[in-house]
Amino acid sequence: MSPKVLVLANSLANGGAERQLTLLVKFMPPEWERRVWSIDGGPYAEVLRDQGIHVYVCSRAWRFDIRPALNLIRVIHAWKPDVVHSFGYMSTLSAVIPCKVFNIPLVDGSIRQAVTYSYGYRSTLSAVISYKVLNKPLVDDTIQQANVIPKHGRIMRWATKFGDMCIANSQAGLNAFGISPSRGRVVYNSFDPDRLPLCTPLGLKKREHFTVIMVARMSPVKDYASFFAAAEQLANDEPAGWKFVAVGSGPDHDRLKTSSESLVRNGILYFSEPTLEVLPYVRQSDVGVLMTKPGLHAEGCSNAIMEYMACGLPVICSDSGGNRELVIDGVTGFIIAPEDVNGLVGRLRWLKNHPEEAQSMGEAGRQRIMNSFSVKRLVDDTLGVYNEVITRHKRPTS
């Protein structure tokens, strides 16, 4: 009998976790039966259905609507999967009871970042010790900051306790959430091979402008301020030599556009239209940048950085979470201190003035994506976790 996996999500919207979920399900070997259940829909629901995947979507009518959880119980009872794999903390919590009742192993894959959240002065003091000893990122939430500190940090940490195994997309993520080696496994993100035709490197480009791109959600955790400040500084020195492109959507879109109005008006900065496919923008750029706000967020295995590398772009990113597991400093790009505008400006100038070295870095990054972040590795590593938890569950207890 073929093994069956039910993959859960909080939503199937346009996001990094949703993209990785879709890749996993799409490229899983045919001997595995797989279905997807999600609390909310989104564009990836149709992508999965086009692949012949059975997708359940059960949306909430209001915040505390429990009908999705009840629906999941019915789905698990009727289909009886061999393993349940959740990509979000809400779906993890929804699966806890039915997985316990029907004796099904639960894999929690909700750790997609590498930041620890503290609540109150006692937990903050404990976290400070952990930060100093283990070098874990820390957010002090003693004073609540609406729309800045993620509202569900404490619940996310709590949810990770219920899985038989936890999968994170970086070792930094497992460390930040305090997951022990016996319960934690790293499965890195992968790059969709079907997108590779959109990534063909353009080689040494002879364009009017040196183009710098940042692909990121426009929210407080992404440091667009440093990106814009670097654009302004470089444009003041050489107005005709630079072009900066911001690609993303999110709650800060309008505010960011307003704050950078002079750069947009002078033709230095461009905001792209929201799109599911960003590679055409990335491919036409010379370098990819990802700056992250320290204290508010730490990267896991960044999809944006993987897209830069797949397109043969050298990368400049802040030293955040799992970025060092993806970018080799000085080989595939540069890792700089968070919020270091001068460091960003200096590295951008260097890449612009050393085009052959920049191209070599981009080629090294592309090879790294092909060799170490393939879909085959994503699928094989994930199936290894499934087989491990299934075997553990079947093992009789003494």
DRENDO-1510 file (C-alpha; in Angstrom, 1 decimal, always signed):
<recs>
REC; n; res; u; v; w
REC; 1; MET; +0.0; +0.0; +0.0 .
REC; 2; SER; +1.3; +3.4; -0.9 .
REC; 3; PRO; +2.3; +5.7; +2.0 .
REC; 4; LYS; +0.1; +8.8; +2.4 .
REC; 5; VAL; +1.0; +12.3; +3.5 .
REC; 6; LEU; -1.4; +15.1; +4.3 .
REC; 7; VAL; +0.4; +18.5; +4.0 .
REC; 8; LEU; -1.1; +21.4; +6.0 .
REC; 9; ALA; -0.8; +25.1; +5.5 .
REC; 10; ASN; -2.1; +28.3; +7.1 .
REC; 11; SER; -2.7; +29.7; +3.6 .
REC; 12; LEU; -1.7; +29.1; +0.0 .
REC; 13; ALA; -1.0; +32.7; -0.7 .
REC; 14; ASN; +2.0; +34.1; -2.6 .
REC; 15; GLY; +4.8; +33.5; -0.1 .
REC; 16; GLY; +8.0; +31.6; +0.4 .
REC; 17; ALA; +6.6; +28.9; +2.6 .
REC; 18; GLU; +3.8; +28.3; +0.2 .
REC; 19; ARG; +6.2; +28.1; -2.7 .
REC; 20; GLN; +8.3; +25.4; -0.9 .
REC; 21; LEU; +5.2; +23.5; +0.1 .
REC; 22; THR; +4.1; +23.4; -3.5 .
REC; 23; LEU; +7.6; +22.3; -4.7 .
REC; 24; LEU; +7.7; +19.4; -2.2 .
REC; 25; VAL; +4.2; +18.2; -3.1 .
REC; 26; LYS; +4.7; +18.6; -6.9 .
REC; 27; PHE; +8.0; +16.7; -7.0 .
REC; 28; MET; +7.3; +14.0; -4.5 .
REC; 29; PRO; +7.7; +10.5; -6.1 .
REC; 30; PRO; +4.4; +9.0; -7.4 .
REC; 31; GLU; +4.5; +6.1; -4.9 .
REC; 32; TRP; +3.6; +8.7; -2.2 .
REC; 33; GLU; -0.1; +9.7; -2.2 .
REC; 34; ARG; -0.3; +13.3; -1.1 .
REC; 35; ARG; -3.1; +15.8; -0.4 .
REC; 36; VAL; -3.0; +19.4; +0.8 .
REC; 37; TRP; -5.2; +21.0; +3.4 .
REC; 38; SER; -5.2; +24.8; +4.1 .
REC; 39; ILE; -7.1; +27.2; +6.3 .
REC; 40; ASP; -7.0; +29.9; +3.6 .
REC; 41; GLY; -6.7; +29.7; -0.2 .
REC; 42; GLY; -4.5; +31.6; -2.6 .
REC; 43; PRO; -2.8; +31.3; -6.0 .
REC; 44; TYR; -0.9; +28.1; -5.1 .
REC; 45; ALA; -4.1; +26.3; -4.5 .
REC; 46; GLU; -4.7; +26.4; -8.3 .
REC; 47; VAL; -1.1; +25.6; -9.0 .
REC; 48; LEU; -1.4; +22.4; -7.0 .
REC; 49; ARG; -4.8; +21.5; -8.5 .
REC; 50; ASP; -3.3; +21.9; -11.9 .
REC; 51; GLN; -0.8; +19.2; -10.9 .
REC; 52; GLY; -3.7; +16.9; -10.0 .
REC; 53; ILE; -3.3; +17.3; -6.3 .
REC; 54; HIS; -6.4; +17.1; -4.1 .
REC; 55; VAL; -6.6; +20.4; -2.2 .
REC; 56; TYR; -8.9; +21.1; +0.7 .
REC; 57; VAL; -9.5; +24.8; +1.7 .
REC; 58; CYS; -11.5; +25.6; +4.8 .
REC; 59; SER; -11.5; +29.3; +5.5 .
REC; 60; ARG; -12.3; +30.9; +8.8 .
REC; 61; ALA; -15.4; +33.2; +8.8 .
REC; 62; TRP; -14.0; +35.1; +11.8 .
REC; 63; ARG; -10.8; +35.1; +13.9 .
REC; 64; PHE; -11.9; +32.4; +16.4 .
REC; 65; ASP; -13.9; +30.2; +14.0 .
REC; 66; ILE; -13.1; +26.6; +14.9 .
REC; 67; ARG; -14.7; +25.1; +11.8 .
REC; 68; PRO; -11.4; +24.6; +10.0 .
REC; 69; ALA; -10.1; +22.5; +12.9 .
REC; 70; LEU; -13.3; +20.4; +12.9 .
REC; 71; ASN; -13.0; +20.0; +9.1 .
REC; 72; LEU; -9.4; +18.8; +9.5 .
REC; 73; ILE; -10.5; +16.2; +12.0 .
REC; 74; ARG; -13.0; +14.9; +9.5 .
REC; 75; VAL; -10.4; +14.9; +6.7 .
REC; 76; ILE; -7.8; +13.0; +8.7 .
REC; 77; HIS; -10.4; +10.5; +10.0 .
REC; 78; ALA; -11.7; +9.8; +6.5 .
REC; 79; TRP; -8.3; +9.6; +4.6 .
REC; 80; LYS; -6.1; +8.2; +7.4 .
REC; 81; PRO; -2.7; +9.5; +6.2 .
REC; 82; ASP; +0.5; +7.8; +7.4 .
REC; 83; VAL; +2.0; +11.2; +8.3 .
REC; 84; VAL; +0.8; +14.8; +8.7 .
REC; 85; HIS; +3.2; +17.6; +7.8 .
REC; 86; SER; +2.3; +21.2; +8.8 .
REC; 87; PHE; +3.8; +24.4; +7.3 .
REC; 88; GLY; +2.2; +26.8; +9.8 .
REC; 89; TYR; +1.6; +27.1; +13.5 .
REC; 90; MET; -2.2; +27.4; +13.2 .
REC; 91; SER; -2.4; +24.2; +11.1 .
REC; 92; THR; +0.0; +22.5; +13.5 .
REC; 93; LEU; -2.3; +23.3; +16.5 .
REC; 94; SER; -5.4; +22.2; +14.4 .
REC; 95; ALA; -3.7; +18.8; +13.8 .
REC; 96; VAL; -2.6; +18.0; +17.3 .
REC; 97; ILE; -5.9; +16.4; +18.5 .
REC; 98; PRO; -6.7; +14.3; +15.4 .
REC; 99; CYS; -3.1; +13.1; +15.2 .
REC; 100; LYS; -3.1; +12.0; +18.8 .
REC; 101; VAL; -6.6; +10.4; +18.5 .
REC; 102; PHE; -5.8; +8.5; +15.3 .
REC; 103; ASN; -2.1; +7.8; +16.3 .
REC; 104; ILE; -0.6; +9.6; +13.3 .
REC; 105; PRO; +2.9; +11.2; +13.5 .
REC; 106; LEU; +2.9; +15.0; +13.1 .
REC; 107; VAL; +5.8; +16.8; +11.5 .
REC; 108; ASP; +5.9; +20.5; +12.4 .
REC; 109; GLY; +7.5; +22.6; +9.6 .
REC; 110; SER; +6.4; +26.0; +10.9 .
REC; 111; ILE; +10.0; +27.3; +11.7 .
REC; 112; ARG; +10.7; +29.5; +8.6 .
REC; 113; GLN; +12.7; +32.1; +10.5 .
REC; 114; ALA; +15.5; +32.3; +13.0 .
REC; 115; VAL; +14.3; +34.8; +15.7 .
REC; 116; THR; +13.4; +34.2; +19.3 .
REC; 117; TYR; +10.6; +36.3; +20.9 .
REC; 118; SER; +10.4; +37.1; +24.6 .
REC; 119; TYR; +7.3; +38.2; +26.6 .
REC; 120; GLY; +7.8; +40.2; +29.9 .
REC; 121; TYR; +10.9; +41.0; +31.8 .
REC; 122; ARG; +11.5; +37.5; +33.3 .
REC; 123; SER; +11.5; +35.8; +29.9 .
REC; 124; THR; +13.6; +38.7; +28.5 .
REC; 125; LEU; +16.2; +38.2; +31.2 .
REC; 126; SER; +16.3; +34.4; +30.4 .
REC; 127; ALA; +16.6; +35.2; +26.7 .
REC; 128; VAL; +19.4; +37.6; +27.2 .
REC; 129; ILE; +21.5; +34.8; +28.8 .
REC; 130; SER; +20.6; +32.6; +25.8 .
REC; 131; TYR; +21.5; +35.4; +23.4 .
REC; 132; LYS; +24.9; +36.0; +25.0 .
REC; 133; VAL; +25.8; +32.3; +25.3 .
REC; 134; LEU; +24.3; +30.8; +22.1 .
REC; 135; ASN; +24.2; +34.0; +19.9 .
REC; 136; LYS; +20.5; +33.8; +19.3 .
REC; 137; PRO; +18.6; +36.8; +18.0 .
REC; 138; LEU; +16.4; +38.4; +20.6 .
REC; 139; VAL; +13.3; +40.6; +20.6 .
REC; 140; ASP; +12.3; +42.2; +23.9 .
REC; 141; ASP; +8.5; +42.3; +23.9 .
REC; 142; THR; +8.2; +43.7; +27.4 .
REC; 143; ILE; +6.6; +46.7; +25.8 .
REC; 144; GLN; +4.1; +45.6; +23.1 .
REC; 145; GLN; +4.5; +47.2; +19.7 .
REC; 146; ALA; +1.5; +46.7; +17.5 .
REC; 147; ASN; +2.3; +46.0; +13.8 .
REC; 148; VAL; +6.0; +45.7; +14.6 .
REC; 149; ILE; +6.6; +42.6; +16.8 .
REC; 150; PRO; +4.8; +39.6; +15.3 .
REC; 151; LYS; +1.7; +39.0; +17.4 .
REC; 152; HIS; +2.0; +35.2; +17.6 .
REC; 153; GLY; +5.6; +34.7; +18.5 .
REC; 154; ARG; +4.8; +33.0; +21.8 .
REC; 155; ILE; +2.1; +30.7; +20.1 .
REC; 156; MET; +4.6; +29.8; +17.4 .
REC; 157; ARG; +7.1; +28.6; +20.0 .
REC; 158; TRP; +4.4; +26.7; +21.8 .
REC; 159; ALA; +3.2; +25.0; +18.7 .
REC; 160; THR; +6.7; +23.5; +17.9 .
REC; 161; LYS; +6.4; +21.4; +21.1 .
REC; 162; PHE; +3.6; +19.3; +19.7 .
REC; 163; GLY; +5.3; +17.8; +16.6 .
REC; 164; ASP; +6.9; +14.4; +16.7 .
REC; 165; MET; +9.6; +16.0; +14.7 .
REC; 166; CYS; +10.4; +19.7; +13.7 .
REC; 167; ILE; +11.7; +20.7; +10.3 .
REC; 168; ALA; +13.3; +24.1; +9.9 .
REC; 169; ASN; +14.8; +25.5; +6.7 .
REC; 170; SER; +18.0; +26.6; +8.6 .
REC; 171; GLN; +20.1; +25.4; +11.5 .
REC; 172; ALA; +19.8; +29.0; +12.8 .
REC; 173; GLY; +16.0; +28.5; +13.0 .
REC; 174; LEU; +16.3; +25.3; +15.1 .
REC; 175; ASN; +18.8; +27.0; +17.4 .
REC; 176; ALA; +16.5; +30.1; +17.8 .
REC; 177; PHE; +13.5; +28.0; +18.8 .
REC; 178; GLY; +15.5; +25.8; +21.1 .
REC; 179; ILE; +14.8; +22.5; +19.2 .
REC; 180; SER; +17.0; +19.6; +20.4 .
REC; 181; PRO; +18.9; +17.5; +17.9 .
REC; 182; SER; +16.7; +14.5; +18.6 .
REC; 183; ARG; +13.6; +16.4; +17.5 .
REC; 184; GLY; +15.0; +18.8; +14.9 .
REC; 185; ARG; +16.0; +18.4; +11.3 .
REC; 186; VAL; +17.2; +20.9; +8.7 .
REC; 187; VAL; +15.7; +20.7; +5.2 .
REC; 188; TYR; +16.9; +23.6; +3.1 .
REC; 189; ASN; +14.6; +25.4; +0.7 .
REC; 190; SER; +15.0; +24.5; -3.0 .
REC; 191; PHE; +14.7; +26.2; -6.3 .
REC; 192; ASP; +12.0; +25.1; -8.8 .
REC; 193; PRO; +13.8; +23.6; -11.8 .
REC; 194; ASP; +10.8; +24.6; -14.0 .
REC; 195; ARG; +11.8; +28.2; -13.4 .
REC; 196; LEU; +15.4; +27.8; -14.6 .
REC; 197; PRO; +14.6; +28.9; -18.1 .
REC; 198; LEU; +13.7; +32.3; -16.6 .
REC; 199; CYS; +17.1; +32.5; -14.9 .
REC; 200; THR; +19.6; +32.2; -17.8 .
REC; 201; PRO; +22.4; +34.6; -16.7 .
REC; 202; LEU; +22.9; +37.6; -19.1 .
REC; 203; GLY; +26.7; +37.6; -18.5 .
REC; 204; LEU; +28.6; +40.8; -18.5 .
REC; 205; LYS; +25.9; +43.4; -19.1 .
REC; 206; LYS; +26.5; +46.6; -21.0 .
REC; 207; ARG; +23.6; +48.7; -19.9 .
REC; 208; GLU; +23.3; +52.3; -19.1 .
REC; 209; HIS; +22.7; +51.7; -15.4 .
REC; 210; PHE; +24.1; +49.3; -12.8 .
REC; 211; THR; +20.9; +47.8; -11.5 .
REC; 212; VAL; +20.4; +46.8; -7.9 .
REC; 213; ILE; +17.3; +44.8; -6.8 .
REC; 214; MET; +15.7; +44.0; -3.5 .
REC; 215; VAL; +12.9; +41.4; -3.5 .
REC; 216; ALA; +11.2; +41.3; -0.1 .
REC; 217; ARG; +7.8; +41.7; +1.5 .
REC; 218; MET; +7.2; +45.3; +2.3 .
REC; 219; SER; +6.8; +45.0; +6.0 .
REC; 220; PRO; +8.6; +46.3; +9.1 .
REC; 221; VAL; +10.9; +43.3; +9.3 .
REC; 222; LYS; +12.6; +44.0; +6.0 .
REC; 223; ASP; +15.1; +46.9; +6.0 .
REC; 224; TYR; +14.1; +48.9; +2.9 .
REC; 225; ALA; +15.3; +52.0; +4.7 .
REC; 226; SER; +19.0; +51.0; +4.3 .
REC; 227; PHE; +18.3; +50.0; +0.7 .
REC; 228; PHE; +16.9; +53.5; -0.1 .
REC; 229; ALA; +19.6; +55.2; +1.9 .
REC; 230; ALA; +22.3; +53.5; -0.2 .
REC; 231; ALA; +20.4; +54.4; -3.4 .
REC; 232; GLU; +20.4; +58.1; -2.4 .
REC; 233; GLN; +24.1; +58.1; -1.4 .
REC; 234; LEU; +25.2; +56.5; -4.6 .
REC; 235; ALA; +22.9; +58.6; -6.8 .
REC; 236; ASN; +24.4; +61.7; -5.3 .
REC; 237; ASP; +27.8; +60.6; -6.3 .
REC; 238; GLU; +26.9; +59.3; -9.8 .
REC; 239; PRO; +23.3; +60.1; -10.7 .
REC; 240; ALA; +23.4; +58.5; -14.1 .
REC; 241; GLY; +25.1; +55.3; -13.1 .
REC; 242; TRP; +22.6; +53.6; -10.8 .
REC; 243; LYS; +19.2; +52.1; -10.9 .
REC; 244; PHE; +17.5; +50.5; -7.8 .
REC; 245; VAL; +14.4; +48.3; -8.1 .
REC; 246; ALA; +12.1; +47.4; -5.1 .
REC; 247; VAL; +10.0; +44.2; -5.8 .
REC; 248; GLY; +7.4; +43.2; -3.3 .
REC; 249; SER; +4.0; +43.9; -1.7 .
REC; 250; GLY; +2.8; +44.2; +1.9 .
REC; 251; PRO; +1.4; +46.6; +4.5 .
REC; 252; ASP; +4.3; +49.1; +4.2 .
REC; 253; HIS; +4.1; +49.5; +0.4 .
REC; 254; ASP; +2.4; +52.9; +0.3 .
REC; 255; ARG; +4.5; +54.3; +3.2 .
REC; 256; LEU; +7.8; +53.2; +1.6 .
REC; 257; LYS; +6.8; +54.6; -1.8 .
REC; 258; THR; +5.9; +57.9; -0.2 .
REC; 259; SER; +9.1; +58.1; +1.9 .
REC; 260; SER; +11.2; +57.6; -1.2 .
REC; 261; GLU; +9.2; +59.9; -3.5 .
REC; 262; SER; +12.2; +62.0; -4.5 .
REC; 263; LEU; +14.3; +58.9; -5.6 .
REC; 264; VAL; +11.3; +57.7; -7.7 .
REC; 265; ARG; +10.8; +61.1; -9.2 .
REC; 266; ASN; +14.5; +61.4; -10.2 .
REC; 267; GLY; +14.4; +58.0; -11.9 .
REC; 268; ILE; +16.8; +56.3; -9.4 .
REC; 269; LEU; +14.3; +54.0; -7.7 .
REC; 270; TYR; +11.5; +51.9; -9.3 .
REC; 271; PHE; +8.7; +50.0; -7.6 .
REC; 272; SER; +7.6; +47.0; -9.6 .
REC; 273; GLU; +4.0; +45.9; -9.8 .
REC; 274; PRO; +3.1; +43.0; -7.4 .
REC; 275; THR; +3.7; +39.7; -9.3 .
REC; 276; LEU; +3.8; +35.9; -8.5 .
REC; 277; GLU; +6.9; +35.6; -10.7 .
REC; 278; VAL; +9.8; +38.0; -9.9 .
REC; 279; LEU; +12.6; +36.3; -12.0 .
REC; 280; PRO; +12.2; +38.6; -15.1 .
REC; 281; TYR; +13.1; +41.6; -12.8 .
REC; 282; VAL; +15.9; +39.7; -11.1 .
REC; 283; ARG; +17.5; +38.5; -14.3 .
REC; 284; GLN; +17.8; +42.0; -15.6 .
REC; 285; SER; +19.7; +43.2; -12.5 .
REC; 286; ASP; +23.4; +43.2; -11.7 .
REC; 287; VAL; +23.2; +42.5; -7.9 .
REC; 288; GLY; +20.6; +41.2; -5.4 .
REC; 289; VAL; +20.3; +42.8; -2.0 .
REC; 290; LEU; +18.4; +41.6; +1.1 .
REC; 291; MET; +18.5; +43.7; +4.2 .
REC; 292; THR; +16.7; +42.6; +7.4 .
REC; 293; LYS; +15.8; +44.5; +10.5 .
REC; 294; PRO; +17.7; +43.2; +13.4 .
REC; 295; GLY; +15.6; +42.4; +16.5 .
REC; 296; LEU; +12.4; +42.2; +14.5 .
REC; 297; HIS; +13.3; +39.3; +12.2 .
REC; 298; ALA; +16.0; +36.8; +11.3 .
REC; 299; GLU; +16.1; +35.0; +8.0 .
REC; 300; GLY; +15.7; +31.3; +7.6 .
REC; 301; CYS; +16.6; +30.1; +4.1 .
REC; 302; SER; +15.7; +33.1; +2.0 .
REC; 303; ASN; +13.8; +32.4; -1.2 .
REC; 304; ALA; +14.8; +35.9; -2.5 .
REC; 305; ILE; +18.5; +35.1; -2.1 .
REC; 306; MET; +18.1; +31.8; -3.8 .
REC; 307; GLU; +16.4; +33.6; -6.8 .
REC; 308; TYR; +19.3; +36.0; -7.0 .
REC; 309; MET; +21.8; +33.2; -7.0 .
REC; 310; ALA; +19.9; +31.1; -9.5 .
REC; 311; CYS; +20.0; +34.1; -11.9 .
REC; 312; GLY; +23.7; +34.4; -11.5 .
REC; 313; LEU; +23.7; +37.6; -9.4 .
REC; 314; PRO; +26.2; +38.3; -6.6 .
REC; 315; VAL; +24.4; +38.8; -3.3 .
REC; 316; ILE; +24.7; +41.4; -0.6 .
REC; 317; CYS; +22.8; +40.6; +2.5 .
REC; 318; SER; +22.7; +41.5; +6.2 .
REC; 319; ASP; +24.2; +39.0; +8.7 .
REC; 320; SER; +20.8; +37.6; +9.7 .
REC; 321; GLY; +19.7; +34.1; +10.7 .
REC; 322; GLY; +20.4; +31.4; +8.1 .
REC; 323; ASN; +22.0; +33.8; +5.5 .
REC; 324; ARG; +25.5; +32.4; +6.2 .
REC; 325; GLU; +24.2; +28.9; +5.5 .
REC; 326; LEU; +23.2; +30.1; +2.0 .
REC; 327; VAL; +25.7; +32.8; +1.0 .
REC; 328; ILE; +29.4; +32.2; +1.1 .
REC; 329; ASP; +31.0; +35.5; +2.1 .
REC; 330; GLY; +33.5; +36.6; -0.5 .
REC; 331; VAL; +32.6; +33.8; -2.9 .
REC; 332; THR; +29.0; +34.1; -3.9 .
REC; 333; GLY; +28.6; +37.6; -2.5 .
REC; 334; PHE; +29.0; +39.7; +0.7 .
REC; 335; ILE; +27.5; +39.5; +4.1 .
REC; 336; ILE; +27.4; +42.8; +5.9 .
REC; 337; ALA; +26.3; +44.0; +9.3 .
REC; 338; PRO; +22.6; +44.8; +9.7 .
REC; 339; GLU; +21.6; +48.4; +8.9 .
REC; 340; ASP; +25.1; +49.1; +7.7 .
REC; 341; VAL; +24.4; +51.6; +4.9 .
REC; 342; ASN; +28.1; +52.5; +4.4 .
REC; 343; GLY; +28.9; +48.8; +4.1 .
REC; 344; LEU; +26.2; +48.3; +1.6 .
REC; 345; VAL; +27.4; +51.3; -0.4 .
REC; 346; GLY; +31.0; +50.2; -0.4 .
REC; 347; ARG; +30.2; +46.6; -1.6 .
REC; 348; LEU; +27.9; +47.9; -4.3 .
REC; 349; ARG; +30.6; +50.3; -5.6 .
REC; 350; TRP; +33.1; +47.4; -5.5 .
REC; 351; LEU; +30.9; +45.1; -7.6 .
REC; 352; LYS; +30.1; +47.9; -10.1 .
REC; 353; ASN; +33.9; +48.6; -10.5 .
REC; 354; HIS; +34.9; +44.9; -10.7 .
REC; 355; PRO; +32.4; +43.4; -13.3 .
REC; 356; GLU; +34.5; +40.3; -14.0 .
REC; 357; GLU; +34.7; +39.4; -10.3 .
REC; 358; ALA; +31.0; +40.2; -9.8 .
REC; 359; GLN; +30.2; +37.8; -12.7 .
REC; 360; SER; +32.4; +35.1; -11.1 .
REC; 361; MET; +30.6; +35.5; -7.8 .
REC; 362; GLY; +27.2; +35.2; -9.6 .
REC; 363; GLU; +28.3; +32.0; -11.4 .
REC; 364; ALA; +29.5; +30.5; -8.1 .
REC; 365; GLY; +26.2; +31.3; -6.5 .
REC; 366; ARG; +24.3; +29.7; -9.4 .
REC; 367; GLN; +26.3; +26.5; -9.1 .
REC; 368; ARG; +25.7; +26.4; -5.4 .
REC; 369; ILE; +22.0; +26.6; -5.9 .
REC; 370; MET; +22.1; +23.8; -8.6 .
REC; 371; ASN; +24.3; +21.5; -6.4 .
REC; 372; SER; +23.2; +22.1; -2.8 .
REC; 373; PHE; +19.6; +23.5; -3.0 .
REC; 374; SER; +18.0; +21.2; -5.5 .
REC; 375; VAL; +14.4; +20.0; -5.4 .
REC; 376; LYS; +15.7; +16.4; -5.2 .
REC; 377; ARG; +17.5; +17.2; -2.0 .
REC; 378; LEU; +14.4; +18.9; -0.6 .
REC; 379; VAL; +12.2; +15.9; -1.4 .
REC; 380; ASP; +14.7; +13.2; -0.3 .
REC; 381; ASP; +15.5; +15.0; +3.0 .
REC; 382; THR; +11.8; +15.5; +3.8 .
REC; 383; LEU; +10.9; +11.9; +2.9 .
REC; 384; GLY; +13.7; +10.8; +5.2 .
REC; 385; VAL; +12.0; +12.6; +8.1 .
REC; 386; TYR; +8.6; +11.1; +7.2 .
REC; 387; ASN; +10.1; +7.6; +7.2 .
REC; 388; GLU; +11.9; +8.3; +10.5 .
REC; 389; VAL; +8.7; +9.4; +12.3 .
REC; 390; ILE; +6.6; +6.6; +10.8 .
REC; 391; THR; +9.1; +4.0; +11.9 .
REC; 392; ARG; +9.3; +5.6; +15.4 .
REC; 393; HIS; +5.5; +5.5; +15.7 .
REC; 394; LYS; +5.3; +1.9; +14.7 .
REC; 395; ARG; +8.0; +0.9; +17.1 .
REC; 396; PRO; +6.5; -0.8; +20.2 .
REC; 397; THR; +7.1; +0.9; +23.5 .
REC; 398; SER; +8.5; -1.1; +26.4 .
</recs>
